[in-house]
């Protein structure tokens, strides 16, 4: 294989290396060849960002015939050192607020949902500590992590209680009185200051490393290579740091992308230069060496879960777009908040159907306004998203999700249309990419930079907004479709198209009549409401079928789809 001059310099380099690699620049290919050129009997470790990247890397190294290389994620490495030999039990899915409040016996002080709000902050504080380099919880000031005014007011008022509860929560895990979280055993691994038995250590996606894992990596005696893209840092909300800016290693670059064309590279450079307004001006070198092609598979990428679901709802439920669809990470995952509440939980709260609400915290709410206040005090953005969808679509959600599930395929290669957030599609590429209309525009960005009250946290958030847009637009192998407000006016548009605006009128699959008589017509939101009411009244199937003029089989099938059976 022929390598570029930049790749060749890295492959032949000695000593510790820091490599800034733009999207699609062949960093994995370079690392594989770097490892292949090292002494055959030397021990090597490749640290992958997640399990999917780990599997791909294992295949790549095996295909190259490289011996003595272990491919791990940070967590799989820590698990082998801490959980297995230490006899820890694992809380695979972490802890929900109601579970933490029960474990810590947090009592309600008279304020609405006090115990659950405090528990939510305990969960976040413990995650921050576990990902940090701090040795004690008291070394950190959690208030610096909270920007929402409502949440900050709660934290300021109850900071002593939150800090104490966080220490107790972590102590119970350490004493094996409760199962430990993934964050906990990674922290335990860092505090052990392990010396790993490797001559060469390759750390991928370094721009989104946790401080804890970076601390482990930099303390190793072997030769260290860290690689990433400084403009792809998008996990600040998970306490990640841009390690490429923190290590004192010799600097190298991979600036030619084999994925996308020159016009996409030009747009990427233009977006990155927005950061000049943050006083972070730097030379940006991105060369596009790919071709412009339409391809067959199209991906819609959104900044948020809300933006993605709204885009899916606006297009996929329409008759004109009866396409096979696929959601990166599974459709169901987009209808849940991190704390375990589902879209159905919030919907049933709005309908006052408490017996159908599975999440205990949501079941304890009085109504949607109660839930909204809770979400603001805990800064739960995902719960706010679920609230927004329910307020917008109401009972129609039953029919909408039914259509989405019907068209969803399990194999992404069979899909004609793929939906993903930026975080879910990191490291991936598609024939054609369309961006949803929820990214920050250049005008909005510059307005925010002029805010006289801007603090370091908001500056960091603005930087990440630019990075999210950069990551999204560089997923395309061919054409990029942009909403009108994101269309550039200074860039070559030969690979860039205007995305079709969602139509406000037209027929919907939720109400379009079909052949075969009334009993085979699509279900309407009004009929779903009547079905829900009849089911709650515990009417027999035949009686419900008679009322709705449906077959018994159609009623039974609809009840299953709406999770009423």
C-alpha positions in Angstrom: 0.0 0.0 0.0 1.2 3.5 -0.8 1.1 6.0 2.1 1.1 9.8 2.0 4.1 11.7 3.2 2.3 12.6 6.4 1.5 8.9 7.1 5.0 7.8 6.3 6.5 10.2 8.8 4.3 8.9 11.5 5.0 5.2 10.7 8.7 5.8 10.8 8.7 8.1 13.9 10.2 7.1 17.3 9.3 8.3 20.8 6.0 9.5 22.1 3.6 10.9 19.4 0.5 13.1 19.3 -1.3 12.9 16.0 -4.1 15.3 14.9 -6.1 13.4 12.2 -9.0 15.1 10.4 -12.1 13.1 9.6 -11.6 10.4 7.1 -7.8 10.8 6.9 -6.9 7.1 7.4 -5.8 7.2 11.0 -6.6 3.5 11.7 -4.7 2.5 8.5 -1.8 4.5 9.8 -1.9 3.0 13.3 -2.1 -0.5 11.9 1.0 0.1 9.7 2.8 1.8 12.6 2.1 -1.3 14.8 3.2 -3.7 12.0 6.6 -1.9 11.7 7.3 -2.3 15.4 9.5 -5.2 16.6 7.5 -8.5 16.1 7.8 -9.7 19.7 7.1 -6.3 21.3 3.9 -6.1 23.3 1.3 -3.6 22.0 -2.0 -2.2 23.3 -4.6 -0.3 21.3 -7.2 1.6 23.3 -10.4 2.0 21.3 -13.2 4.6 22.0 -16.0 2.1 22.2 -16.9 -1.6 21.6 -17.8 -1.1 17.9 -14.4 0.5 17.2 -12.8 -2.2 19.2 -14.3 -4.9 17.0 -13.3 -3.2 13.8 -9.7 -2.6 15.1 -9.4 -6.3 16.1 -10.3 -7.3 12.5 -7.9 -4.8 11.0 -4.9 -5.8 13.1 -5.7 -9.5 12.6 -5.9 -9.0 8.8 -2.5 -7.3 8.8 -1.0 -10.3 10.7 0.1 -8.2 13.6 1.1 -10.3 16.7 1.2 -9.5 20.3 -1.4 -6.7 20.2 -4.3 -6.4 22.6 -7.3 -4.3 21.6 -9.3 -2.9 24.5 -11.6 -0.1 25.4 -10.7 1.9 28.5 -13.5 0.2 30.4 -12.7 -3.4 29.3 -9.1 -2.7 30.4 -10.2 -1.4 33.8 -12.7 -4.2 34.2 -10.0 -6.8 33.9 -7.9 -5.1 36.5 -10.6 -4.2 39.0 -14.0 -6.0 38.7 -12.9 -9.5 37.9 -10.0 -9.9 40.5 -11.8 -7.7 43.1 -15.0 -9.6 43.1 -17.2 -6.6 42.4 -20.7 -7.0 41.3 -21.6 -4.7 38.3 -24.6 -2.4 38.0 -24.8 -2.9 34.3 -27.3 -0.1 33.7 -26.2 2.2 36.4 -28.6 3.7 39.0 -31.8 5.7 38.5 -32.7 8.6 40.9 -35.3 6.7 42.8 -32.9 3.8 43.3 -30.2 6.2 44.7 -32.6 7.9 47.0 -33.7 4.5 48.3 -30.1 3.3 48.8 -29.1 6.4 50.7 -32.5 6.7 52.5 -32.9 10.3 51.4 -36.0 11.8 53.0 -38.3 14.3 51.4 -37.9 17.7 53.2 -41.3 18.9 52.0 -40.2 20.2 48.7 -41.7 18.5 45.6 -39.6 15.5 44.6 -36.7 16.7 46.8 -35.3 13.2 47.2 -35.2 12.4 43.5 -33.7 15.8 42.5 -31.0 15.4 45.1 -30.3 11.8 43.9 -30.1 13.0 40.3 -27.3 15.4 41.3 -25.6 12.7 43.3 -25.5 10.5 40.2 -23.9 13.3 38.1 -21.4 14.4 40.8 -20.2 10.8 41.3 -19.8 10.4 37.5 -17.8 13.6 37.3 -15.5 12.5 40.2 -15.0 9.1 38.7 -13.9 10.6 35.4 -11.6 13.2 37.0 -8.1 12.9 38.3 -9.2 13.9 41.9 -8.5 11.5 44.7 -11.3 12.8 46.9 -14.8 14.1 46.2 -14.0 17.2 48.3 -11.3 18.3 45.8 -14.1 19.1 43.3 -16.7 21.8 43.3 -19.8 20.4 41.6 -21.3 23.8 41.2 -19.0 24.5 38.3 -20.8 21.7 36.3 -24.3 23.1 36.7 -25.3 25.9 34.3 -29.1 25.8 34.3 -30.3 28.6 36.7 -33.0 26.4 38.3 -30.6 23.4 38.8 -27.9 25.8 40.1 -30.2 27.3 42.7 -31.0 23.8 44.0 -27.4 22.8 44.1 -26.3 26.0 45.9 -29.0 25.5 48.5 -28.2 21.8 49.2 -24.6 21.5 48.3 -23.5 20.1 51.6 -26.1 17.4 51.4 -25.3 16.6 47.8 -21.5 16.3 48.5 -22.1 14.1 51.6 -24.5 11.8 49.7 -22.1 11.5 46.8 -19.3 10.3 49.2 -21.7 7.8 50.8 -22.8 6.5 47.4 -19.3 5.9 46.2 -18.2 4.4 49.6 -21.0 1.8 49.4 -19.7 0.7 46.0 -16.2 0.6 47.3 -17.2 -1.6 50.2 -19.2 -3.9 47.8 -22.4 -3.2 49.7 -24.0 -2.3 46.3 -23.0 -3.2 42.7 -20.5 -0.7 41.2 -21.0 1.4 38.1 -18.8 1.5 35.0 -17.5 4.9 36.0 -16.6 3.6 39.5 -14.3 0.8 38.3 -12.6 3.1 35.8 -11.9 5.5 38.7 -10.7 2.6 40.9 -8.3 1.6 38.0 -6.9 5.1 37.8 -6.3 5.3 41.6 -4.4 2.0 41.4 -1.8 3.8 39.2 -1.3 0.6 37.2 1.8 -0.1 35.2 0.6 -2.0 32.1 2.9 -4.6 30.5 3.2 -3.1 27.0 6.1 -1.7 25.0 3.8 0.4 22.8 0.4 2.0 23.7 -1.9 3.4 21.0 -4.7 5.6 22.3 -7.5 6.4 19.7 -10.0 9.3 19.9 -7.8 11.1 22.3 -9.8 14.3 22.0 -12.6 12.7 24.0 -10.6 10.9 26.7 -11.6 11.1 30.3 -9.1 12.8 32.6 -8.9 9.6 34.6 -8.0 7.4 31.6 -5.6 10.0 30.3 -3.8 9.9 33.7 -3.4 6.1 33.4 -2.1 6.4 29.8 0.5 9.2 30.4 2.0 7.3 33.4 3.0 4.3 31.3 6.7 3.5 30.7 6.1 2.2 27.1 6.2 4.3 24.0 2.9 6.2 23.7 0.9 7.3 20.6 -2.2 9.3 21.0 -4.4 10.2 18.0 -7.6 12.1 17.4 -9.1 15.2 15.9 -9.1 18.3 18.1 -12.2 19.5 16.3 -14.2 16.3 17.0 -14.4 16.8 20.8 -18.1 16.4 21.5 -18.2 14.6 24.8 -17.6 17.5 27.2 -20.9 16.7 28.8 -19.4 13.4 29.8 -16.4 15.3 31.4 -14.1 14.4 28.5 -11.0 16.6 27.9 -9.1 17.2 24.7 -6.0 15.2 25.5 -4.3 16.3 22.3 -3.8 19.7 23.9 -2.5 18.3 27.1 0.3 15.8 26.3 3.9 17.1 25.7 4.6 14.7 22.8 6.0 15.3 19.4 3.2 16.6 17.1 2.2 15.1 13.7 -0.8 15.7 11.4 -3.0 13.8 9.0 -4.8 16.5 7.0 -5.9 14.8 3.8 -9.4 13.2 4.0 -10.0 10.3 1.6 -13.7 10.3 2.6 -15.1 13.6 1.2 -14.5 16.0 -1.7 -12.8 19.4 -1.8 -16.1 21.4 -1.4 -16.9 19.5 1.8 -13.4 20.2 3.0 -13.8 23.9 2.2 -17.1 24.0 4.2 -15.4 22.1 7.1 -12.6 24.7 7.2 -15.1 27.5 7.1 -17.1 26.1 10.1 -14.0 25.5 12.2 -12.9 29.2 11.6 -16.0 30.3 13.6 -13.8 29.5 16.6 -11.7 32.6 15.8 -14.4 34.6 17.6 -13.6 32.6 20.8 -10.0 33.8 20.5 -8.9 30.4 19.4 -7.6 31.3 16.0 -5.4 28.6 14.4 -4.4 27.5 11.0 -6.8 24.9 9.7 -5.5 22.4 7.1 -8.1 20.0 5.7 -7.7 18.7 2.2 -10.6 16.8 0.5 -9.4 13.9 -1.8 -12.7 12.1 -2.1 -15.2 12.1 -5.0 -18.7 13.7 -5.4 -21.3 11.0 -5.8 -25.0 10.6 -4.8 -24.8 7.0 -3.6 -27.8 4.9 -2.6 -28.0 5.2 1.2 -28.9 8.5 2.8 -28.4 9.4 6.5 -30.2 12.1 8.4 -28.0 13.4 11.2 -29.3 15.6 14.0 -27.7 17.4 16.9 -30.2 16.2 19.5 -32.6 13.3 20.0 -35.4 15.8 19.8 -34.3 17.2 16.5 -33.9 13.6 15.1 -37.3 12.4 16.2 -39.0 15.5 14.9 -37.3 15.1 11.6 -38.2 11.4 11.4 -41.8 12.2 12.3 -42.1 15.0 9.7 -40.9 12.8 6.9 -41.2 9.1 7.5 -44.8 9.0 8.5 -45.7 10.6 5.1 -47.0 8.4 2.3 -44.5 9.9 -0.1 -41.6 8.4 1.9 -42.4 4.8 2.5 -38.8 3.8 2.9 -37.0 1.2 5.0 -35.4 3.1 7.9 -32.8 2.4 10.5 -31.9 4.2 13.7 -28.2 4.1 14.8 -28.3 2.6 18.3 -31.9 1.3 17.9 -35.1 3.4 17.6 -36.2 2.5 21.2 -33.1 4.1 22.7 -34.2 7.5 21.3 -37.4 7.4 23.3 -35.8 7.0 26.7 -34.1 9.5 29.0 -30.9 8.5 30.8 -32.7 8.2 34.1 -34.9 5.5 32.6 -38.1 7.5 31.9 -39.7 6.6 28.5 -41.7 8.6 26.0 -44.7 6.4 27.0 -44.2 7.3 30.7 -44.5 11.0 29.9 -47.4 10.4 27.5 -49.3 8.4 30.1 -48.6 11.2 32.7 -50.2 13.7 30.3 -53.2 11.3 29.9 -53.4 10.8 33.7 -53.0 7.0 33.2 -50.7 6.5 36.2 -51.2 2.7 36.3 -49.4 2.5 33.0 -46.4 4.5 34.0 -43.4 2.3 34.7 -40.8 4.8 35.9 -41.4 5.5 39.6 -40.2 9.2 39.5 -42.6 10.0 36.6 -45.4 8.2 38.4 -44.9 10.4 41.4 -45.5 13.6 39.3 -48.7 15.5 39.5 -48.8 16.5 35.8 -46.6 17.7 32.9 -45.9 21.1 34.6 -44.6 19.2 37.6 -42.4 17.1 35.4 -41.1 20.2 33.6 -40.1 21.8 36.9 -38.3 18.6 38.0 -36.4 18.4 34.6 -35.2 22.0 35.0 -34.0 21.5 38.6 -32.1 18.4 37.6 -30.9 19.8 34.2 -32.2 16.7 32.5 -32.2 17.7 28.9 -33.5 14.3 27.7 -36.5 14.5 29.9 -37.2 18.0 28.6 -37.0 16.5 25.1 -39.7 13.9 26.0 -41.8 16.6 27.5 -41.6 18.7 24.3 -42.6 15.8 22.1 -45.6 14.9 24.2 -46.7 18.5 24.3 -46.4 18.7 20.5 -48.0 15.4 19.4 -50.0 14.1 22.3 -51.9 10.9 21.6 -50.7 10.8 18.0 -47.5 9.4 19.4 -49.0 6.0 19.6 -49.6 5.9 15.8 -46.4 7.7 15.0 -44.2 5.2 16.8 -46.2 2.4 15.4 -45.4 3.6 11.8 -41.7 4.1 12.7 -41.4 0.6 14.2 -43.1 -0.9 11.2 -40.7 0.6 8.8 -37.6 0.0 10.9 -35.2 -2.8 9.8 -32.7 -4.6 11.9 -29.9 -4.6 9.3 -28.6 -1.1 8.5 -27.4 -2.3 5.1 -31.0 -2.9 4.1 -32.1 0.6 5.1 -32.8 3.3 2.5 -32.8 6.1 5.2 -30.7 6.1 8.3 -31.4 8.3 11.3 -28.7 9.2 13.8 -27.5 11.9 16.2 -24.0 13.2 15.9 -22.9 11.3 19.0 -24.3 8.0 17.7 -22.6 8.2 14.2 -19.1 9.3 15.3 -16.5 7.4 13.4 -19.1 6.4 10.7 -19.6 7.5 7.1 -22.5 7.4 4.6 -23.1 7.8 0.9 -25.2 10.9 1.3 -25.8 13.0 4.5 -28.6 15.4 5.3 -28.4 17.6 8.4 -31.5 18.2 10.5 -32.5 21.7 11.3 -31.4 21.8 14.9 -27.7 22.8 14.6 -26.4 26.2 15.6 -26.1 28.6 12.7 -23.2 31.0 12.1 -25.4 34.0 13.0 -26.5 32.4 16.3 -22.9 31.5 17.1 -21.7 35.0 16.7 -24.5 36.4 18.7 -23.6 34.1 21.6 -20.0 35.1 21.4 -21.0 38.8 22.0 -22.7 37.9 25.2 -21.0 40.1 27.9 -21.9 37.6 30.6 -20.2 34.6 28.9 -18.2 32.5 31.3 -15.6 29.7 30.6 -18.4 27.0 30.7 -20.4 28.8 28.0 -17.2 29.3 25.9 -16.6 25.5 26.1 -20.2 24.8 25.1 -19.9 27.1 22.1 -16.7 25.4 21.0 -18.5 22.0 21.2 -21.5 23.4 19.1 -19.0 24.1 16.3 -17.5 20.7 16.7 -20.9 19.0 16.5 -21.6 20.7 13.1 -18.1 19.8 11.9 -18.5 16.1 12.8 -21.9 15.9 11.2 -21.0 17.4 7.8 -17.8 15.3 7.5 -19.8 12.0 7.7 -20.6 12.2 4.0 -18.7 10.3 1.3 -20.6 12.2 -1.4 -23.3 14.9 -1.3 -24.3 16.9 1.7 -27.9 18.3 2.1 -28.2 21.3 4.4 -31.3 23.1 5.7 -31.6 26.6 4.2 -30.4 28.4 7.3 -27.1 26.5 7.2 -26.4 26.9 3.5 -23.0 28.7 3.1 -22.6 31.7 0.8 -18.8 31.5 0.3 -18.2 27.9 -0.4 -18.1 25.8 -3.6 -21.6 24.2 -3.7 -20.9 21.4 -6.2 -21.2 18.8 -3.4 -23.8 20.7 -1.3 -27.5 20.8 -1.9 -30.4 22.5 -0.2 -32.5 20.0 1.9 -36.2 19.9 1.0 -38.1 21.7 3.7 -40.6 19.4 5.6 -44.1 19.9 4.1 -46.8 21.3 6.2 -49.6 19.9 4.1 -50.3 16.6 2.5 -51.6 13.2 3.3 -50.3 11.2 6.2 -50.1 7.4 6.5 -52.0 7.9 9.8 -55.2 8.9 8.0 -54.9 7.7 4.4 -57.8 5.3 3.4 -56.8 1.9 2.0 -58.6 -0.7 -0.1 -60.5 -3.5 1.6 -63.3 -1.8 3.4 -63.7 0.1 6.7 -62.4 -2.7 8.8 -58.9 -2.5 7.1 -58.5 1.2 7.2 -55.5 2.8 9.1 -56.0 3.6 12.7 -56.6 7.3 13.5 -55.5 9.1 16.7 -59.1 9.5 17.7 -59.7 5.7 17.3 -56.5 5.0 19.4 -58.0 7.2 22.1 -61.3 5.3 22.0 -59.4 2.0 22.1 -57.4 3.2 25.1 -60.6 4.2 26.9 -62.3 0.9 26.0 -59.3 -1.1 27.2 -59.2 0.8 30.5 -62.9 -0.1 31.0 -61.9 -3.7 30.6 -64.5 -4.3 27.8 -64.3 -7.7 25.9 -62.4 -7.8 22.6 -65.7 -8.5 20.7 -67.4 -5.5 22.3 -64.4 -3.2 21.5 -64.4 -4.5 17.9 -68.1 -3.8 17.5 -67.8 -0.3 18.9 -64.8 0.6 16.6 -66.1 -1.4 13.6 -63.0 -3.5 13.5 -62.2 -7.2 13.5 -61.2 -8.9 16.7 -57.7 -9.6 15.3 -57.2 -5.9 14.3 -58.1 -4.8 17.8 -55.8 -7.4 19.4 -53.0 -6.4 17.1 -53.5 -2.7 17.8 -53.5 -3.2 21.5 -50.1 -5.0 21.3 -48.6 -2.2 19.1 -49.8 0.4 21.6 -48.5 -1.7 24.6 -52.0 -2.0 26.0 -51.8 -5.8 26.3 
